[in-house]
């Protein structure tokens, strides 16, 4: 698969103390909202996991897009299966599993 050149911080991203970090330790996102100090911790945690899953979601969508370009060949080459695997993993990560 030819990957589209992306400009986002290198993946994978992970959650640590409700902050989102890249594989090389750079802080990518802070899901705390300055104007919402009363946001429940569970919501902050859920937001962090959703943000951290963004690179995996992008990759899954790219595989699906490639598979849809030539469905017959993609079935033979296993692109649909790979897209499904990536999609399921991204959903699990986004849900904090």
N, C-alpha and C positions, 0 to 999 in steps of 0.2 A: 504494500500500500504506500502510495506517495502521500506523505503527510503535508498538509498545508502549513506554511511557516506561520507561527503564531508569535505574538509579541507579549504574551502574558509571562509571569514569573514561572520558572521551571517547576514542573509537577514531578511527583505527586505532592499534594498539600495535605496537612494533617492538623488536627485540633489538639491544642495543649492549653489548659487553663482558660478555655473559651476564646482563645486567640487562634488565628489560622496562620500556620507557618509553611514555608516551602521546604523542599527536600534539603536545601542548603542552609536552613535555619533563618531565613529572612521572614519577618512578619509580613504577611500578605494582607490580612484584614483583621479588624477589630469589630466584632458584631455588636458591641455596646453602642447605643445611640446616646449622644450627649444630651439630647433633649428628652430622653425617656429613661430617667434614672430609676423609675419604678417598674421597668420591664422585668417580668418574672425570669428567674435564672433558667428555668426550663426552656423558655422562648429564646434566650440568648444562646443556650447550648444548641438548640435546634437550628438556629440561624448559622452558627459556626459550622455545623456539620454540612449544611446545605452549601455554604460558600466553599468549604474544603472539597466538596465533590464536583465542583464546576469543571476542572480539567478533565476528569473522567467522563463527565456528561458530554463535553465537547468531543472527546475521542469517540465515544459511542455513536454520536450523531454523524460524525465524519464517516465511520464505517458503514452506518446505515445508508448514508447518501451514496457512497461508493457502490454498495450492494444493489441499490435501487437503479443504478445507471445501466446495469446489464443483469437482470434477475436470473436468467438461465445460467450464465457463466458463474455468477456469484453463488448459486446453490451448489454447483459442482466444486467450486474452490473453497467452500465453507465460510464465505464472507458473512452470510446471514447468521450462521451459528456464532461467529466471532462477535458480530454486532450485538446479538442477544446476550452473550456472556458479559460483554462490556456494559451493556445497559443494566443488567441485573446487578452487577457489582457497583455501578454508580448509584443506583437507587438505594442499595443497602448502605453505602457510605453516607449518602445524603440523609438517611434515616438514623444514622448513628449506630449502625449494627456492625 
